[in-house]
Amino acid sequence: MPRRDAIERALGVVDYVLLEGLSTRDWRELVRRDWRTAIVVIGSLTYFKLLHLLIRAAGLYYRLRYGINFKGDMRYVEELARRMGKRVEIVDEDLLSIYEKSREAFKLRLTLILLVLPFGIAVCRLLVVSVVEFLAGHYVQATISLAFTVLGIVAILLILPKDFINATITIRDRKLINRVQELINQGHKVLVVRGSKHVEYIADELRRRGIECEDLSGASLCDLLPFLSDSRRGKGLRRLHSVGGGDKGDRGAQGEVLA
C-alpha cells in the first residue's frame, strides 16, 4: 500500500494524475472477430480476476488490522487525488485496440504450448480420477482430486497470457507517454501511477523526449503480494512516477524529488 504522506506530497505539486486500467469489456467482440484469440483472452480475464481477488484480500487485511478501507493502489491514489481536487484520467488501451496494433500479441508461442502441455495432461488425469473416485463413493478423495484439478486449470490459464501481458506493455505505455507529453507541453505537472513492469520503459522514453521524471517507487510500505512483484523491500504491487512539468516554452521539464 502506498504511503499516504508520500502520495499527498506528490499530489500537492501536480495538476493531473494518470492511472493504469486495461479495459477488457470488449473481449466478446474480439473473440467473435477472431476466435483464435479466445485462449489468450480467457487466460487474461482469469489473471485479472485473480489479481482483483488478491487486492480484495489485501483490502480485508488492511481493514481488519488498520481500519483502512483499501481498494487497491489505483483506487487509493484516485480517491486521494479527487479529494484534493486533482484531475484524474485512466490512460490505457483495450483488447480490441491492442489487437488492431499487434495481432501477434494474441498468438501462443510453441515453447509456451509445450510448457503447458504436460500440465494439461496431468489436469485431465486428475479430472478422470476425481470422477472415478466420486462414482466409487470415495467423496473425500474425489473432492481433493477435483480441488487439484481446478487449481491446475487456473494455473494453466495464468501461464497462457504471460506472453500477451509482456508483449502489450510497450503498446499500452506509448499511449500514456503521448498523453504525458501533451500535458507537459501545456504546462501541467503530472503524476503517473503504473505497474512496476512499466516503470523503466516509461522513464527512459520520457527522458529521451526531454522530460525529466522522478521515481517514487519507495512510496510503497510493504510487499503485500511478493509473488506478484519484486520480493525486495520497497518494491510493492505498484510503482509511482512523478513527472514534473515546466512552462509551455520550456524544451524539457525538470522533475522534483518528492519522496
Residue pairs with C-beta under 8 A, 6 or more apart in sequence:
1 58
1 62
1 68
1 70
1 73
1 76
1 220
1 221
1 222
1 224
1 236
2 73
2 76
2 77
2 219
2 220
2 221
2 236
2 238
2 240
3 219
3 220
3 221
3 259
4 80
6 216
6 218
6 219
6 240
6 258
6 259
7 76
7 77
7 80
7 219
7 240
8 80
8 84
9 258
9 259
10 191
10 216
10 219
10 240
10 242
10 258
10 259
11 17
11 80
11 81
11 84
11 86
11 191
12 84
13 189
13 242
13 244
13 256
13 258
14 86
14 188
14 189
14 190
14 191
14 242
15 86
15 87
15 183
15 188
15 189
15 190
15 245
16 86
16 87
16 88
16 89
16 183
16 188
16 189
16 190
16 191
17 77
17 78
17 81
17 86
17 87
17 88
17 89
17 190
17 191
17 193
18 89
18 90
18 91
18 176
18 179
18 180
18 190
18 191
18 192
18 193
19 74
19 77
19 78
19 88
19 89
19 90
19 91
19 193
20 74
20 90
20 92
20 172
20 193
20 194
20 195
20 198
21 74
21 90
21 92
22 48
22 92
22 93
22 94
22 95
22 168
22 172
23 92
23 93
23 94
23 95
24 41
24 44
24 45
24 48
24 94
24 95
25 94
26 94
26 95
26 96
27 41
27 44
27 45
27 95
29 96
30 37
30 41
30 95
30 96
30 99
31 37
31 38
31 41
33 96
33 99
34 99
34 103
34 106
36 106
36 107
37 99
37 106
39 108
39 160
40 105
40 106
40 107
40 108
40 160
40 161
40 164
41 95
41 106
42 157
43 156
43 157
43 158
43 159
43 160
43 161
43 164
44 95
44 161
44 164
44 165
46 154
46 157
46 158
46 161
47 157
47 158
47 161
47 165
50 154
50 158
51 228
54 225
54 228
55 71
55 72
55 237
58 70
58 72
58 224
58 225
58 237
59 69
59 70
59 71
59 72
61 224
62 68
62 69
62 70
63 69
63 70
70 76
71 79
73 193
73 236
73 237
73 238
74 193
74 238
77 191
77 193
77 240
78 88
81 88
81 191
82 88
86 191
89 179
91 175
91 176
91 179
92 172
92 175
92 176
93 101
93 168
93 171
93 172
93 175
98 105
98 168
98 171
98 172
99 105
99 106
101 171
102 167
102 168
102 171
104 167
105 163
105 164
105 167
105 168
105 171
106 164
108 160
108 163
109 163
112 159
112 160
112 162
112 163
115 159
116 156
116 159
116 160
119 152
119 155
119 156
119 159
120 156
122 152
123 149
123 152
123 153
123 156
126 145
126 146
126 148
126 149
126 152
127 145
127 146
127 149
129 145
130 142
130 143
130 145
130 146
130 149
131 142
133 139
133 141
133 142
133 145
134 142
166 197
169 197
169 198
169 201
170 201
172 198
173 194
173 198
173 201
173 202
173 205
176 192
176 194
176 202
177 202
177 205
177 206
177 209
180 190
180 192
180 206
180 211
180 243
181 206
181 209
181 211
183 190
183 245
184 190
184 211
184 243
184 245
184 246
184 253
185 248
186 248
187 245
187 246
187 247
187 248
188 245
189 243
189 244
189 245
189 253
190 242
190 243
190 245
191 240
191 241
191 242
191 243
192 202
192 213
192 240
192 241
192 242
192 243
193 238
193 240
193 241
194 202
194 238
194 239
194 240
194 241
195 238
195 239
196 217
196 229
196 230
196 235
196 237
196 238
196 239
198 239
199 215
199 217
199 239
199 241
202 213
202 241
203 213
203 215
203 241
206 212
206 213
206 243
207 213
210 251
210 252
211 243
211 252
211 253
212 243
212 244
212 252
212 253
212 254
212 255
213 241
213 242
213 243
213 244
213 255
214 241
214 242
214 243
214 244
214 255
214 256
214 257
214 258
215 239
215 240
215 241
216 239
216 240
216 241
216 242
216 258
216 259
217 234
217 235
217 239
217 240
218 234
218 259
219 240
219 259
220 234
220 235
220 236
220 237
220 238
220 239
220 240
221 236
222 233
222 236
223 229
223 231
223 233
223 235
223 236
223 237
224 236
224 237
225 237
228 237
229 235
229 236
229 237
242 255
242 256
242 258
243 253
243 255
244 253
244 254
244 255
244 256
245 253
246 252
246 253
246 254
